[in-house]
Amino acid sequence: MTVALKISDQSTSGETVFENLLHFPAEVISVRQLIEARVQSEVERYNTSDRGRFMGLIQPSDSERALNGFKVRKKRRVDLDAQQKIAIKAFQSNGFFLLVNDRQLTELDDRIFITPTTSVVFLKLTPLVGG
């Protein structure tokens, strides 16, 4: 059995710019697990597509910001491990905020209890460049 969790990205003005559904094997996860699962989903979606546009939390290296994502200059596989490390580091240095049920979580070990009404918002402050 898995539980579904809807996540969204919001701009600083409160506009929702991206939504996705992630699945987890347990109803309680850590912030680290959430970030890593989100990045994994984005990297897998990009690496199995034939598009040159990466939609995700962390901008891959050798890419440029474009409407609705990042345009990778030369179609290549995005490195999952590098993207996850950059995302964790960005979280720790306030590159983005994570709000769960309108409460900011600040530690990688903070727990998230997944229910049908759990609200998860990633608030991106600046473009993040990764691997």
N, C-alpha and C positions, 0 to 999 in steps of 0.2 A: 504494500500500500504506500502511496505517496500523497503528499499534501501540496496543494498549489498555492503559490504566493504571487500576487500581482505587484509589480514594481513600476514606478514611473520616475522619469526625470522631469524636473521643473526648472524653469529659469528663475532668476532672482525676482522677476516680476510676478511669479506665481503661475505662469503659463506652462501647461504640460506639453513637453516636446517629444516624449518617447514613452511607450508602455510595453511591458513584456510580462509573460507569465513563466515563472520558474517552478520546478517541482523538486521537492525534498523528501527524503525517506523518513523524516521525523518531524514532529510538530514543534520542536524546540531546536533552534539553530543559533550559531554565534554570528556576530557581525562578520568575522573572517570567512565563515562558510558562505554567507550570503554574497559577499563581494567576489569570492573565488568562483562561485557558481554562476554569478551574473557574467563575469568575464569569460568563463568557459563557454557559456551559451553563445555569446557574441562572436568569439573566435571560431567556434565550430560552424556557426552559421556562415561566416565569411569564408572560411577555408573550403567549405563544400559548395559554395556558390560560384557562378561564373562572372559575377559583377566585380568591378574594381572599386566599389564603395563600401567602406567599413562603417557600420553603425554601432557605436559603442561608447562606453564610459571613458576609455583611455585611447588617445590617438596613437595609432601605430607609427613607429619611426618611418621615415621616407614616405610621408603622406602629407597632404595639405587639407586644411579645413575646406569643406564644401557644403552646399546646401544639403541638409539632411544627412550629415555624416562626414567622413573623411575620405578623400580620393587617394588611393594608394597609387603612387607614381608608376610602379611596375608590378603587375599582378604577381603576388608571391604569397606563400603561406605566412600567416601571422603566428608568432611564437607565443603559445599559451602561457608557459611558465614566466616569460619576461613580462607579458601583459598583466598577469596576476601580481607579480612582485611590484610593478609600477603602481598598480591600483591600491595595493595595501599601503605602500609608502605615501601615496597621495592622500589616502584617508587619514593616516597618522599625522600628516603635515597640513591638514585642513584644505586640501585641494578640492574637496567636495564634502558636503555635510550629509549625514544620513538621518532622516527623520522617520521614526516608527510610531505610528499613532500620534503624530504631532509632537513627539518627544525626541530631542536630539540624542543619539547614541554616540559616545566618544571613544569607547574602548573596543578593541578587536574581540575581546572575550565577552562583551555584553551579550545577553541572551535575547532572542526574539521568539515570542510565542506566536505560532502561526494559527490564526483562526480565519473563518470566512470574511471577517471584517477588518483584518489587519491591513493597515495602510503603510506602505513603504515608499518614501520619496528620497531620491538622490538629488541633492541641490548642488549643481555644478557652478563653480565660481570662475574658473579659468580653463582654457583648453589644456588638456593633459597629454603629454607625448610619451609614448612607451616604446615597446619592442616589436 
